[in-house]
Amino acid sequence: MTNKIPFHVGSYIKDVIKEVGITNADFAKRAGVDVEVIDKLVNEEIPVNKDLALKLERVTKVDYKTWLNLQKTYEERIKR
C-alpha cells in the first residue's frame, strides 16, 4: 500500500505557470482555452479530459497521456 499524497493536475499546472512567470490568462491563450478553464483547473474544480490534456501538452511539452494518467491516479487515490 502506498502513502503518497494525491495531487490534482491543477496543482502541477499552477506550478508551471508560476515557474514560467506568466498569468493564467497567458497560459490559457497559449493553450487555446478560455482563462476560466485554467482558473478552474488550478483551483482543482475540474478534471483533465483528453481535449484539455492535448492542449496542456501543446504548452508544457508533457505528453497528454501523462496528464491523463495523473488525473486517473488522483481520482483513484481520492476514492480510497
mmCIF file of the N, C-alpha and C atoms, coordinates in Angstrom:
data_MODEL
# 
_entry.id   MODEL 
# 
loop_
_atom_site.group_PDB 
_atom_site.id 
_atom_site.type_symbol 
_atom_site.label_atom_id 
_atom_site.label_alt_id 
_atom_site.label_comp_id 
_atom_site.label_asym_id 
_atom_site.label_entity_id 
_atom_site.label_seq_id 
_atom_site.pdbx_PDB_ins_code 
_atom_site.Cartn_x 
_atom_site.Cartn_y 
_atom_site.Cartn_z 
_atom_site.occupancy 
_atom_site.B_iso_or_equiv 
_atom_site.pdbx_formal_charge 
_atom_site.auth_seq_id 
_atom_site.auth_comp_id 
_atom_site.auth_asym_id 
_atom_site.auth_atom_id 
_atom_site.pdbx_PDB_model_num 
ATOM 1   N N  . MET A 1 1  ? 0.844   -1.186 0.000   1.00 0.00 ? 1  MET A N  1 
ATOM 2   C CA . MET A 1 1  ? 0.000   0.000  0.000   1.00 0.00 ? 1  MET A CA 1 
ATOM 3   C C  . MET A 1 1  ? 0.883   1.240  0.000   1.00 0.00 ? 1  MET A C  1 
ATOM 4   N N  . THR A 1 2  ? 0.453   2.249  -0.703  1.00 0.00 ? 2  THR A N  1 
ATOM 5   C CA . THR A 1 2  ? 1.236   3.473  -0.831  1.00 0.00 ? 2  THR A CA 1 
ATOM 6   C C  . THR A 1 2  ? 0.651   4.581  0.035   1.00 0.00 ? 2  THR A C  1 
ATOM 7   N N  . ASN A 1 3  ? 1.514   5.422  0.545   1.00 0.00 ? 3  ASN A N  1 
ATOM 8   C CA . ASN A 1 3  ? 1.080   6.556  1.354   1.00 0.00 ? 3  ASN A CA 1 
ATOM 9   C C  . ASN A 1 3  ? 1.282   7.872  0.617   1.00 0.00 ? 3  ASN A C  1 
ATOM 10  N N  . LYS A 1 4  ? 1.429   7.793  -0.680  1.00 0.00 ? 4  LYS A N  1 
ATOM 11  C CA . LYS A 1 4  ? 1.667   9.008  -1.456  1.00 0.00 ? 4  LYS A CA 1 
ATOM 12  C C  . LYS A 1 4  ? 0.448   9.920  -1.410  1.00 0.00 ? 4  LYS A C  1 
ATOM 13  N N  . ILE A 1 5  ? 0.719   11.201 -1.347  1.00 0.00 ? 5  ILE A N  1 
ATOM 14  C CA . ILE A 1 5  ? -0.346  12.197 -1.342  1.00 0.00 ? 5  ILE A CA 1 
ATOM 15  C C  . ILE A 1 5  ? -0.780  12.437 -2.790  1.00 0.00 ? 5  ILE A C  1 
ATOM 16  N N  . PRO A 1 6  ? -2.079  12.345 -3.057  1.00 0.00 ? 6  PRO A N  1 
ATOM 17  C CA . PRO A 1 6  ? -2.543  12.597 -4.430  1.00 0.00 ? 6  PRO A CA 1 
ATOM 18  C C  . PRO A 1 6  ? -2.529  14.089 -4.744  1.00 0.00 ? 6  PRO A C  1 
ATOM 19  N N  . PHE A 1 7  ? -2.072  14.404 -5.933  1.00 0.00 ? 7  PHE A N  1 
ATOM 20  C CA . PHE A 1 7  ? -2.069  15.792 -6.387  1.00 0.00 ? 7  PHE A CA 1 
ATOM 21  C C  . PHE A 1 7  ? -2.949  15.922 -7.615  1.00 0.00 ? 7  PHE A C  1 
ATOM 22  N N  . HIS A 1 8  ? -3.803  16.911 -7.594  1.00 0.00 ? 8  HIS A N  1 
ATOM 23  C CA . HIS A 1 8  ? -4.644  17.231 -8.743  1.00 0.00 ? 8  HIS A CA 1 
ATOM 24  C C  . HIS A 1 8  ? -3.744  17.817 -9.837  1.00 0.00 ? 8  HIS A C  1 
ATOM 25  N N  . VAL A 1 9  ? -4.088  17.542 -11.081 1.00 0.00 ? 9  VAL A N  1 
ATOM 26  C CA . VAL A 1 9  ? -3.312  18.075 -12.201 1.00 0.00 ? 9  VAL A CA 1 
ATOM 27  C C  . VAL A 1 9  ? -3.185  19.594 -12.108 1.00 0.00 ? 9  VAL A C  1 
ATOM 28  N N  . GLY A 1 10 ? -4.220  20.236 -11.602 1.00 0.00 ? 10 GLY A N  1 
ATOM 29  C CA . GLY A 1 10 ? -4.193  21.692 -11.471 1.00 0.00 ? 10 GLY A CA 1 
ATOM 30  C C  . GLY A 1 10 ? -3.046  22.195 -10.625 1.00 0.00 ? 10 GLY A C  1 
ATOM 31  N N  . SER A 1 11 ? -2.638  21.425 -9.625  1.00 0.00 ? 11 SER A N  1 
ATOM 32  C CA . SER A 1 11 ? -1.509  21.869 -8.796  1.00 0.00 ? 11 SER A CA 1 
ATOM 33  C C  . SER A 1 11 ? -0.217  21.865 -9.595  1.00 0.00 ? 11 SER A C  1 
ATOM 34  N N  . TYR A 1 12 ? -0.072  20.915 -10.495 1.00 0.00 ? 12 TYR A N  1 
ATOM 35  C CA . TYR A 1 12 ? 1.104   20.882 -11.374 1.00 0.00 ? 12 TYR A CA 1 
ATOM 36  C C  . TYR A 1 12 ? 1.089   22.072 -12.333 1.00 0.00 ? 12 TYR A C  1 
ATOM 37  N N  . ILE A 1 13 ? -0.076  22.342 -12.901 1.00 0.00 ? 13 ILE A N  1 
ATOM 38  C CA . ILE A 1 13 ? -0.183  23.457 -13.844 1.00 0.00 ? 13 ILE A CA 1 
ATOM 39  C C  . ILE A 1 13 ? 0.050   24.777 -13.127 1.00 0.00 ? 13 ILE A C  1 
ATOM 40  N N  . LYS A 1 14 ? -0.436  24.904 -11.913 1.00 0.00 ? 14 LYS A N  1 
ATOM 41  C CA . LYS A 1 14 ? -0.184  26.111 -11.121 1.00 0.00 ? 14 LYS A CA 1 
ATOM 42  C C  . LYS A 1 14 ? 1.324   26.325 -10.944 1.00 0.00 ? 14 LYS A C  1 
ATOM 43  N N  . ASP A 1 15 ? 2.040   25.231 -10.666 1.00 0.00 ? 15 ASP A N  1 
ATOM 44  C CA . ASP A 1 15 ? 3.496   25.311 -10.520 1.00 0.00 ? 15 ASP A CA 1 
ATOM 45  C C  . ASP A 1 15 ? 4.176   25.722 -11.827 1.00 0.00 ? 15 ASP A C  1 
ATOM 46  N N  . VAL A 1 16 ? 3.710   25.168 -12.933 1.00 0.00 ? 16 VAL A N  1 
ATOM 47  C CA . VAL A 1 16 ? 4.283   25.518 -14.247 1.00 0.00 ? 16 VAL A CA 1 
ATOM 48  C C  . VAL A 1 16 ? 4.087   27.003 -14.518 1.00 0.00 ? 16 VAL A C  1 
ATOM 49  N N  . ILE A 1 17 ? 2.890   27.485 -14.287 1.00 0.00 ? 17 ILE A N  1 
ATOM 50  C CA . ILE A 1 17 ? 2.581   28.898 -14.525 1.00 0.00 ? 17 ILE A CA 1 
ATOM 51  C C  . ILE A 1 17 ? 3.479   29.790 -13.671 1.00 0.00 ? 17 ILE A C  1 
ATOM 52  N N  . LYS A 1 18 ? 3.651   29.399 -12.424 1.00 0.00 ? 18 LYS A N  1 
ATOM 53  C CA . LYS A 1 18 ? 4.490   30.178 -11.513 1.00 0.00 ? 18 LYS A CA 1 
ATOM 54  C C  . LYS A 1 18 ? 5.958   30.160 -11.959 1.00 0.00 ? 18 LYS A C  1 
ATOM 55  N N  . GLU A 1 19 ? 6.463   28.975 -12.309 1.00 0.00 ? 19 GLU A N  1 
ATOM 56  C CA . GLU A 1 19 ? 7.855   28.832 -12.733 1.00 0.00 ? 19 GLU A CA 1 
ATOM 57  C C  . GLU A 1 19 ? 8.162   29.654 -13.984 1.00 0.00 ? 19 GLU A C  1 
ATOM 58  N N  . VAL A 1 20 ? 7.229   29.653 -14.922 1.00 0.00 ? 20 VAL A N  1 
ATOM 59  C CA . VAL A 1 20 ? 7.437   30.377 -16.179 1.00 0.00 ? 20 VAL A CA 1 
ATOM 60  C C  . VAL A 1 20 ? 7.254   31.877 -15.976 1.00 0.00 ? 20 VAL A C  1 
ATOM 61  N N  . GLY A 1 21 ? 6.491   32.237 -14.953 1.00 0.00 ? 21 GLY A N  1 
ATOM 62  C CA . GLY A 1 21 ? 6.276   33.651 -14.661 1.00 0.00 ? 21 GLY A CA 1 
ATOM 63  C C  . GLY A 1 21 ? 5.248   34.313 -15.553 1.00 0.00 ? 21 GLY A C  1 
ATOM 64  N N  . ILE A 1 22 ? 4.185   33.549 -15.853 1.00 0.00 ? 22 ILE A N  1 
ATOM 65  C CA . ILE A 1 22 ? 3.107   34.100 -16.674 1.00 0.00 ? 22 ILE A CA 1 
ATOM 66  C C  . ILE A 1 22 ? 1.818   34.072 -15.861 1.00 0.00 ? 22 ILE A C  1 
ATOM 67  N N  . THR A 1 23 ? 0.788   34.644 -16.426 1.00 0.00 ? 23 THR A N  1 
ATOM 68  C CA . THR A 1 23 ? -0.515  34.633 -15.771 1.00 0.00 ? 23 THR A CA 1 
ATOM 69  C C  . THR A 1 23 ? -1.345  33.450 -16.270 1.00 0.00 ? 23 THR A C  1 
ATOM 70  N N  . ASN A 1 24 ? -2.421  33.165 -15.554 1.00 0.00 ? 24 ASN A N  1 
ATOM 71  C CA . ASN A 1 24 ? -3.352  32.140 -16.024 1.00 0.00 ? 24 ASN A CA 1 
ATOM 72  C C  . ASN A 1 24 ? -3.888  32.502 -17.401 1.00 0.00 ? 24 ASN A C  1 
ATOM 73  N N  . ALA A 1 25 ? -4.127  33.791 -17.625 1.00 0.00 ? 25 ALA A N  1 
ATOM 74  C CA . ALA A 1 25 ? -4.640  34.243 -18.924 1.00 0.00 ? 25 ALA A CA 1 
ATOM 75  C C  . ALA A 1 25 ? -3.634  33.975 -20.030 1.00 0.00 ? 25 ALA A C  1 
ATOM 76  N N  . ASP A 1 26 ? -2.348  34.223 -19.760 1.00 0.00 ? 26 ASP A N  1 
ATOM 77  C CA . ASP A 1 26 ? -1.308  33.942 -20.760 1.00 0.00 ? 26 ASP A CA 1 
ATOM 78  C C  . ASP A 1 26 ? -1.239  32.447 -21.066 1.00 0.00 ? 26 ASP A C  1 
ATOM 79  N N  . PHE A 1 27 ? -1.285  31.649 -20.025 1.00 0.00 ? 27 PHE A N  1 
ATOM 80  C CA . PHE A 1 27 ? -1.245  30.197 -20.203 1.00 0.00 ? 27 PHE A CA 1 
ATOM 81  C C  . PHE A 1 27 ? -2.448  29.736 -21.017 1.00 0.00 ? 27 PHE A C  1 
ATOM 82  N N  . ALA A 1 28 ? -3.617  30.247 -20.666 1.00 0.00 ? 28 ALA A N  1 
ATOM 83  C CA . ALA A 1 28 ? -4.842  29.880 -21.373 1.00 0.00 ? 28 ALA A CA 1 
ATOM 84  C C  . ALA A 1 28 ? -4.757  30.232 -22.851 1.00 0.00 ? 28 ALA A C  1 
ATOM 85  N N  . LYS A 1 29 ? -4.237  31.407 -23.135 1.00 0.00 ? 29 LYS A N  1 
ATOM 86  C CA . LYS A 1 29 ? -4.105  31.835 -24.531 1.00 0.00 ? 29 LYS A CA 1 
ATOM 87  C C  . LYS A 1 29 ? -3.184  30.892 -25.293 1.00 0.00 ? 29 LYS A C  1 
ATOM 88  N N  . ARG A 1 30 ? -2.071  30.527 -24.675 1.00 0.00 ? 30 ARG A N  1 
ATOM 89  C CA . ARG A 1 30 ? -1.125  29.602 -25.321 1.00 0.00 ? 30 ARG A CA 1 
ATOM 90  C C  . ARG A 1 30 ? -1.744  28.226 -25.537 1.00 0.00 ? 30 ARG A C  1 
ATOM 91  N N  . ALA A 1 31 ? -2.611  27.822 -24.606 1.00 0.00 ? 31 ALA A N  1 
ATOM 92  C CA . ALA A 1 31 ? -3.251  26.511 -24.703 1.00 0.00 ? 31 ALA A CA 1 
ATOM 93  C C  . ALA A 1 31 ? -4.467  26.522 -25.624 1.00 0.00 ? 31 ALA A C  1 
ATOM 94  N N  . GLY A 1 32 ? -4.985  27.721 -25.893 1.00 0.00 ? 32 GLY A N  1 
ATOM 95  C CA . GLY A 1 32 ? -6.164  27.818 -26.747 1.00 0.00 ? 32 GLY A CA 1 
ATOM 96  C C  . GLY A 1 32 ? -7.456  27.524 -26.021 1.00 0.00 ? 32 GLY A C  1 
ATOM 97  N N  . VAL A 1 33 ? -7.502  27.898 -24.730 1.00 0.00 ? 33 VAL A N  1 
ATOM 98  C CA . VAL A 1 33 ? -8.722  27.711 -23.941 1.00 0.00 ? 33 VAL A CA 1 
ATOM 99  C C  . VAL A 1 33 ? -9.078  29.022 -23.252 1.00 0.00 ? 33 VAL A C  1 
ATOM 100 N N  . ASP A 1 34 ? -10.299 29.106 -22.762 1.00 0.00 ? 34 ASP A N  1 
ATOM 101 C CA . ASP A 1 34 ? -10.718 30.281 -22.002 1.00 0.00 ? 34 ASP A CA 1 
ATOM 102 C C  . ASP A 1 34 ? -9.969  30.309 -20.672 1.00 0.00 ? 34 ASP A C  1 
ATOM 103 N N  . VAL A 1 35 ? -9.697  31.489 -20.190 1.00 0.00 ? 35 VAL A N  1 
ATOM 104 C CA . VAL A 1 35 ? -8.987  31.628 -18.920 1.00 0.00 ? 35 VAL A CA 1 
ATOM 105 C C  . VAL A 1 35 ? -9.775  30.982 -17.784 1.00 0.00 ? 35 VAL A C  1 
ATOM 106 N N  . GLU A 1 36 ? -11.098 30.947 -17.902 1.00 0.00 ? 36 GLU A N  1 
ATOM 107 C CA . GLU A 1 36 ? -11.908 30.322 -16.873 1.00 0.00 ? 36 GLU A CA 1 
ATOM 108 C C  . GLU A 1 36 ? -11.568 28.841 -16.710 1.00 0.00 ? 36 GLU A C  1 
ATOM 109 N N  . VAL A 1 37 ? -11.218 28.195 -17.797 1.00 0.00 ? 37 VAL A N  1 
ATOM 110 C CA . VAL A 1 37 ? -10.843 26.779 -17.753 1.00 0.00 ? 37 VAL A CA 1 
ATOM 111 C C  . VAL A 1 37 ? -9.571  26.607 -16.928 1.00 0.00 ? 37 VAL A C  1 
ATOM 112 N N  . ILE A 1 38 ? -8.585  27.444 -17.187 1.00 0.00 ? 38 ILE A N  1 
ATOM 113 C CA . ILE A 1 38 ? -7.333  27.351 -16.434 1.00 0.00 ? 38 ILE A CA 1 
ATOM 114 C C  . ILE A 1 38 ? -7.543  27.753 -14.984 1.00 0.00 ? 38 ILE A C  1 
ATOM 115 N N  . ASP A 1 39 ? -8.346  28.779 -14.754 1.00 0.00 ? 39 ASP A N  1 
ATOM 116 C CA . ASP A 1 39 ? -8.650  29.172 -13.378 1.00 0.00 ? 39 ASP A CA 1 
ATOM 117 C C  . ASP A 1 39 ? -9.280  28.009 -12.611 1.00 0.00 ? 39 ASP A C  1 
ATOM 118 N N  . LYS A 1 40 ? -10.248 27.355 -13.224 1.00 0.00 ? 40 LYS A N  1 
ATOM 119 C CA . LYS A 1 40 ? -10.918 26.228 -12.569 1.00 0.00 ? 40 LYS A CA 1 
ATOM 120 C C  . LYS A 1 40 ? -9.971  25.045 -12.389 1.00 0.00 ? 40 LYS A C  1 
ATOM 121 N N  . LEU A 1 41 ? -9.093  24.826 -13.359 1.00 0.00 ? 41 LEU A N  1 
ATOM 122 C CA . LEU A 1 41 ? -8.138  23.728 -13.265 1.00 0.00 ? 41 LEU A CA 1 
ATOM 123 C C  . LEU A 1 41 ? -7.167  23.952 -12.110 1.00 0.00 ? 41 LEU A C  1 
ATOM 124 N N  . VAL A 1 42 ? -6.553  25.126 -12.040 1.00 0.00 ? 42 VAL A N  1 
ATOM 125 C CA . VAL A 1 42 ? -5.576  25.373 -10.978 1.00 0.00 ? 42 VAL A CA 1 
ATOM 126 C C  . VAL A 1 42 ? -6.231  25.463 -9.598  1.00 0.00 ? 42 VAL A C  1 
ATOM 127 N N  . ASN A 1 43 ? -7.527  25.723 -9.569  1.00 0.00 ? 43 ASN A N  1 
ATOM 128 C CA . ASN A 1 43 ? -8.269  25.723 -8.302  1.00 0.00 ? 43 ASN A CA 1 
ATOM 129 C C  . ASN A 1 43 ? -8.861  24.341 -8.002  1.00 0.00 ? 43 ASN A C  1 
ATOM 130 N N  . GLU A 1 44 ? -8.483  23.368 -8.838  1.00 0.00 ? 44 GLU A N  1 
ATOM 131 C CA . GLU A 1 44 ? -8.883  21.963 -8.662  1.00 0.00 ? 44 GLU A CA 1 
ATOM 132 C C  . GLU A 1 44 ? -10.390 21.775 -8.695  1.00 0.00 ? 44 GLU A C  1 
ATOM 133 N N  . GLU A 1 45 ? -11.050 22.557 -9.525  1.00 0.00 ? 45 GLU A N  1 
ATOM 134 C CA . GLU A 1 45 ? -12.507 22.484 -9.640  1.00 0.00 ? 45 GLU A CA 1 
ATOM 135 C C  . GLU A 1 45 ? -12.962 21.616 -10.807 1.00 0.00 ? 45 GLU A C  1 
ATOM 136 N N  . ILE A 1 46 ? -12.056 21.333 -11.747 1.00 0.00 ? 46 ILE A N  1 
ATOM 137 C CA . ILE A 1 46 ? -12.409 20.496 -12.896 1.00 0.00 ? 46 ILE A CA 1 
ATOM 138 C C  . ILE A 1 46 ? -11.311 19.460 -13.121 1.00 0.00 ? 46 ILE A C  1 
ATOM 139 N N  . PRO A 1 47 ? -11.684 18.312 -13.699 1.00 0.00 ? 47 PRO A N  1 
ATOM 140 C CA . PRO A 1 47 ? -10.683 17.309 -14.041 1.00 0.00 ? 47 PRO A CA 1 
ATOM 141 C C  . PRO A 1 47 ? -10.106 17.578 -15.428 1.00 0.00 ? 47 PRO A C  1 
ATOM 142 N N  . VAL A 1 48 ? -9.056  16.868 -15.738 1.00 0.00 ? 48 VAL A N  1 
ATOM 143 C CA . VAL A 1 48 ? -8.466  16.952 -17.074 1.00 0.00 ? 48 VAL A CA 1 
ATOM 144 C C  . VAL A 1 48 ? -9.087  15.848 -17.919 1.00 0.00 ? 48 VAL A C  1 
ATOM 145 N N  . ASN A 1 49 ? -9.598  16.236 -19.080 1.00 0.00 ? 49 ASN A N  1 
ATOM 146 C CA . ASN A 1 49 ? -10.085 15.257 -20.046 1.00 0.00 ? 49 ASN A CA 1 
ATOM 147 C C  . ASN A 1 49 ? -9.094  15.215 -21.210 1.00 0.00 ? 49 ASN A C  1 
ATOM 148 N N  . LYS A 1 50 ? -9.349  14.380 -22.195 1.00 0.00 ? 50 LYS A N  1 
ATOM 149 C CA . LYS A 1 50 ? -8.397  14.213 -23.297 1.00 0.00 ? 50 LYS A CA 1 
ATOM 150 C C  . LYS A 1 50 ? -8.178  15.518 -24.043 1.00 0.00 ? 50 LYS A C  1 
ATOM 151 N N  . ASP A 1 51 ? -9.236  16.247 -24.324 1.00 0.00 ? 51 ASP A N  1 
ATOM 152 C CA . ASP A 1 51 ? -9.117  17.501 -25.065 1.00 0.00 ? 51 ASP A CA 1 
ATOM 153 C C  . ASP A 1 51 ? -8.223  18.504 -24.325 1.00 0.00 ? 51 ASP A C  1 
ATOM 154 N N  . LEU A 1 52 ? -8.463  18.655 -23.042 1.00 0.00 ? 52 LEU A N  1 
ATOM 155 C CA . LEU A 1 52 ? -7.667  19.592 -22.259 1.00 0.00 ? 52 LEU A CA 1 
ATOM 156 C C  . LEU A 1 52 ? -6.232  19.087 -22.122 1.00 0.00 ? 52 LEU A C  1 
ATOM 157 N N  . ALA A 1 53 ? -6.066  17.784 -21.956 1.00 0.00 ? 53 ALA A N  1 
ATOM 158 C CA . ALA A 1 53 ? -4.722  17.212 -21.853 1.00 0.00 ? 53 ALA A CA 1 
ATOM 159 C C  . ALA A 1 53 ? -3.910  17.489 -23.113 1.00 0.00 ? 53 ALA A C  1 
ATOM 160 N N  . LEU A 1 54 ? -4.540  17.398 -24.274 1.00 0.00 ? 54 LEU A N  1 
ATOM 161 C CA . LEU A 1 54 ? -3.849  17.704 -25.531 1.00 0.00 ? 54 LEU A CA 1 
ATOM 162 C C  . LEU A 1 54 ? -3.425  19.170 -25.583 1.00 0.00 ? 54 LEU A C  1 
ATOM 163 N N  . LYS A 1 55 ? -4.257  20.034 -25.056 1.00 0.00 ? 55 LYS A N  1 
ATOM 164 C CA . LYS A 1 55 ? -3.927  21.462 -25.029 1.00 0.00 ? 55 LYS A CA 1 
ATOM 165 C C  . LYS A 1 55 ? -2.826  21.758 -24.014 1.00 0.00 ? 55 LYS A C  1 
ATOM 166 N N  . LEU A 1 56 ? -2.830  21.049 -22.898 1.00 0.00 ? 56 LEU A N  1 
ATOM 167 C CA . LEU A 1 56 ? -1.751  21.201 -21.924 1.00 0.00 ? 56 LEU A CA 1 
ATOM 168 C C  . LEU A 1 56 ? -0.433  20.726 -22.524 1.00 0.00 ? 56 LEU A C  1 
ATOM 169 N N  . GLU A 1 57 ? -0.497  19.647 -23.283 1.00 0.00 ? 57 GLU A N  1 
ATOM 170 C CA . GLU A 1 57 ? 0.694   19.122 -23.943 1.00 0.00 ? 57 GLU A CA 1 
ATOM 171 C C  . GLU A 1 57 ? 1.307   20.176 -24.870 1.00 0.00 ? 57 GLU A C  1 
ATOM 172 N N  . ARG A 1 58 ? 0.476   20.887 -25.577 1.00 0.00 ? 58 ARG A N  1 
ATOM 173 C CA . ARG A 1 58 ? 0.942   21.913 -26.515 1.00 0.00 ? 58 ARG A CA 1 
ATOM 174 C C  . ARG A 1 58 ? 1.784   22.969 -25.802 1.00 0.00 ? 58 ARG A C  1 
ATOM 175 N N  . VAL A 1 59 ? 1.398   23.325 -24.593 1.00 0.00 ? 59 VAL A N  1 
ATOM 176 C CA . VAL A 1 59 ? 2.084   24.385 -23.860 1.00 0.00 ? 59 VAL A CA 1 
ATOM 177 C C  . VAL A 1 59 ? 3.264   23.843 -23.059 1.00 0.00 ? 59 VAL A C  1 
ATOM 178 N N  . THR A 1 60 ? 3.062   22.706 -22.406 1.00 0.00 ? 60 THR A N  1 
ATOM 179 C CA . THR A 1 60 ? 4.078   22.203 -21.476 1.00 0.00 ? 60 THR A CA 1 
ATOM 180 C C  . THR A 1 60 ? 5.083   21.253 -22.111 1.00 0.00 ? 60 THR A C  1 
ATOM 181 N N  . LYS A 1 61 ? 4.732   20.713 -23.270 1.00 0.00 ? 61 LYS A N  1 
ATOM 182 C CA . LYS A 1 61 ? 5.553   19.692 -23.942 1.00 0.00 ? 61 LYS A CA 1 
ATOM 183 C C  . LYS A 1 61 ? 5.573   18.378 -23.172 1.00 0.00 ? 61 LYS A C  1 
ATOM 184 N N  . VAL A 1 62 ? 4.661   18.228 -22.219 1.00 0.00 ? 62 VAL A N  1 
ATOM 185 C CA . VAL A 1 62 ? 4.477   16.980 -21.492 1.00 0.00 ? 62 VAL A CA 1 
ATOM 186 C C  . VAL A 1 62 ? 3.378   16.205 -22.214 1.00 0.00 ? 62 VAL A C  1 
ATOM 187 N N  . ASP A 1 63 ? 3.651   14.962 -22.548 1.00 0.00 ? 63 ASP A N  1 
ATOM 188 C CA . ASP A 1 63 ? 2.717   14.135 -23.300 1.00 0.00 ? 63 ASP A CA 1 
ATOM 189 C C  . ASP A 1 63 ? 1.328   14.131 -22.664 1.00 0.00 ? 63 ASP A C  1 
ATOM 190 N N  . TYR A 1 64 ? 0.313   14.245 -23.497 1.00 0.00 ? 64 TYR A N  1 
ATOM 191 C CA . TYR A 1 64 ? -1.061  14.318 -22.989 1.00 0.00 ? 64 TYR A CA 1 
ATOM 192 C C  . TYR A 1 64 ? -1.424  13.097 -22.159 1.00 0.00 ? 64 TYR A C  1 
ATOM 193 N N  . LYS A 1 65 ? -0.849  11.942 -22.481 1.00 0.00 ? 65 LYS A N  1 
ATOM 194 C CA . LYS A 1 65 ? -1.136  10.721 -21.730 1.00 0.00 ? 65 LYS A CA 1 
ATOM 195 C C  . LYS A 1 65 ? -0.653  10.843 -20.282 1.00 0.00 ? 65 LYS A C  1 
ATOM 196 N N  . THR A 1 66 ? 0.412   11.584 -20.077 1.00 0.00 ? 66 THR A N  1 
ATOM 197 C CA . THR A 1 66 ? 0.905   11.821 -18.726 1.00 0.00 ? 66 THR A CA 1 
ATOM 198 C C  . THR A 1 66 ? -0.120  12.590 -17.915 1.00 0.00 ? 66 THR A C  1 
ATOM 199 N N  . TRP A 1 67 ? -0.697  13.636 -18.517 1.00 0.00 ? 67 TRP A N  1 
ATOM 200 C CA . TRP A 1 67 ? -1.723  14.419 -17.819 1.00 0.00 ? 67 TRP A CA 1 
ATOM 201 C C  . TRP A 1 67 ? -2.936  13.548 -17.501 1.00 0.00 ? 67 TRP A C  1 
ATOM 202 N N  . LEU A 1 68 ? -3.338  12.711 -18.449 1.00 0.00 ? 68 LEU A N  1 
ATOM 203 C CA . LEU A 1 68 ? -4.484  11.829 -18.217 1.00 0.00 ? 68 LEU A CA 1 
ATOM 204 C C  . LEU A 1 68 ? -4.178  10.801 -17.127 1.00 0.00 ? 68 LEU A C  1 
ATOM 205 N N  . ASN A 1 69 ? -2.969  10.269 -17.123 1.00 0.00 ? 69 ASN A N  1 
ATOM 206 C CA . ASN A 1 69 ? -2.584  9.302  -16.092 1.00 0.00 ? 69 ASN A CA 1 
ATOM 207 C C  . ASN A 1 69 ? -2.532  9.946  -14.713 1.00 0.00 ? 69 ASN A C  1 
ATOM 208 N N  . LEU A 1 70 ? -2.035  11.174 -14.645 1.00 0.00 ? 70 LEU A N  1 
ATOM 209 C CA . LEU A 1 70 ? -2.018  11.889 -13.367 1.00 0.00 ? 70 LEU A CA 1 
ATOM 210 C C  . LEU A 1 70 ? -3.439  12.103 -12.856 1.00 0.00 ? 70 LEU A C  1 
ATOM 211 N N  . GLN A 1 71 ? -4.345  12.451 -13.764 1.00 0.00 ? 71 GLN A N  1 
ATOM 212 C CA . GLN A 1 71 ? -5.748  12.652 -13.382 1.00 0.00 ? 71 GLN A CA 1 
ATOM 213 C C  . GLN A 1 71 ? -6.347  11.346 -12.870 1.00 0.00 ? 71 GLN A C  1 
ATOM 214 N N  . LYS A 1 72 ? -6.100  10.270 -13.598 1.00 0.00 ? 72 LYS A N  1 
ATOM 215 C CA . LYS A 1 72 ? -6.634  8.961  -13.216 1.00 0.00 ? 72 LYS A CA 1 
ATOM 216 C C  . LYS A 1 72 ? -6.092  8.535  -11.848 1.00 0.00 ? 72 LYS A C  1 
ATOM 217 N N  . THR A 1 73 ? -4.794  8.700  -11.635 1.00 0.00 ? 73 THR A N  1 
ATOM 218 C CA . THR A 1 73 ? -4.181  8.344  -10.362 1.00 0.00 ? 73 THR A CA 1 
ATOM 219 C C  . THR A 1 73 ? -4.770  9.169  -9.228  1.00 0.00 ? 73 THR A C  1 
ATOM 220 N N  . TYR A 1 74 ? -4.938  10.463 -9.467  1.00 0.00 ? 74 TYR A N  1 
ATOM 221 C CA . TYR A 1 74 ? -5.543  11.344 -8.466  1.00 0.00 ? 74 TYR A CA 1 
ATOM 222 C C  . TYR A 1 74 ? -6.936  10.848 -8.082  1.00 0.00 ? 74 TYR A C  1 
ATOM 223 N N  . GLU A 1 75 ? -7.748  10.558 -9.081  1.00 0.00 ? 75 GLU A N  1 
ATOM 224 C CA . GLU A 1 75 ? -9.120  10.129 -8.824  1.00 0.00 ? 75 GLU A CA 1 
ATOM 225 C C  . GLU A 1 75 ? -9.159  8.792  -8.078  1.00 0.00 ? 75 GLU A C  1 
ATOM 226 N N  . GLU A 1 76 ? -8.257  7.874  -8.437  1.00 0.00 ? 76 GLU A N  1 
ATOM 227 C CA . GLU A 1 76 ? -8.219  6.580  -7.757  1.00 0.00 ? 76 GLU A CA 1 
ATOM 228 C C  . GLU A 1 76 ? -7.811  6.727  -6.296  1.00 0.00 ? 76 GLU A C  1 
ATOM 229 N N  . ARG A 1 77 ? -6.849  7.589  -6.028  1.00 0.00 ? 77 ARG A N  1 
ATOM 230 C CA . ARG A 1 77 ? -6.398  7.768  -4.647  1.00 0.00 ? 77 ARG A CA 1 
ATOM 231 C C  . ARG A 1 77 ? -7.431  8.499  -3.794  1.00 0.00 ? 77 ARG A C  1 
ATOM 232 N N  . ILE A 1 78 ? -8.168  9.402  -4.404  1.00 0.00 ? 78 ILE A N  1 
ATOM 233 C CA . ILE A 1 78 ? -9.224  10.107 -3.677  1.00 0.00 ? 78 ILE A CA 1 
ATOM 234 C C  . ILE A 1 78 ? -10.338 9.136  -3.284  1.00 0.00 ? 78 ILE A C  1 
ATOM 235 N N  . LYS A 1 79 ? -10.621 8.176  -4.161  1.00 0.00 ? 79 LYS A N  1 
ATOM 236 C CA . LYS A 1 79 ? -11.675 7.208  -3.872  1.00 0.00 ? 79 LYS A CA 1 
ATOM 237 C C  . LYS A 1 79 ? -11.336 6.334  -2.675  1.00 0.00 ? 79 LYS A C  1 
ATOM 238 N N  . ARG A 1 80 ? -10.059 6.101  -2.423  1.00 0.00 ? 80 ARG A N  1 
ATOM 239 C CA . ARG A 1 80 ? -9.627  5.230  -1.305  1.00 0.00 ? 80 ARG A CA 1 
ATOM 240 C C  . ARG A 1 80 ? -9.886  5.879  -0.036  1.00 0.00 ? 80 ARG A C  1 
# 
